[in-house]
């Protein structure tokens, strides 16, 4: 069974967050196309209400999302 959040099209995207993350080929092989999709960190962050592991929150889509260290 593959991940139900993987959406195929012109290129594959992960729809487990509002930002429509494009997984790498390695991530697709490890998580998207088999039963191991439950181990995916992006999916876990979505299911447990955490911020995306890729640093993109729904509010940050289309904007630069930087953290200032001061």
N, C-alpha and C positions, 0 to 999 in steps of 0.2 A: 504494500500500500504506500502511496506517495503522500506528501504533505498536502492537506486540503487548502492551504494558504498559498501554494505555488500556482501562479497563473501564467500559462503559456500564451505567447503571442509573437509579435515581431522579435521580442526577446523576453526571457522569463523574469518575472518579478515576484517578490514576496509581499503578499497583501496582509501580513499580520500586523501592520501598523499603518497609520495614515500617510506615511511618507513613501510607500511603495518601493521598498528597498530592492535593488538588483543584486542577488547573491552571486558570488564568484563561482567559477566552475567547480572548484574544490568544495565549496559549501553545498552546491547542488548535489554533487556526488555523495557527500557525507550525510546530508539531511533531507533534501527535497524529494529524492526519488526512491526512498525506502522507509521502512518502519522506524528508522532512527530519527525521523523528523521531530520526535518529541524531545530530543536532546539539543535541538537548535536553540542557541542563546537568544536570537531575535524573537522566536516564538515564545520562549519563556518570559521574556521581558513584556511582551504583549499580553500574555495570559495573566500575569501577575501585576499588571498596571504600572510597570516601571517604565522609565524613559528608554527609548530605543538604544540599543548598545552601539549604534552607529553615530550617536551624537545629534540625531535629528529628532526634534520634538515636533508635534503637529503645528505649533506656533512658529517654528523656525523654518518651515518649508518655504523655499524661495528666498530665504535670507541667509546671510552668513551667520553661522552659529559658533561664536568664539567665546572662550572664557578668558577674562583678563586676570592675570596674576599680579597682585600688587602688594 
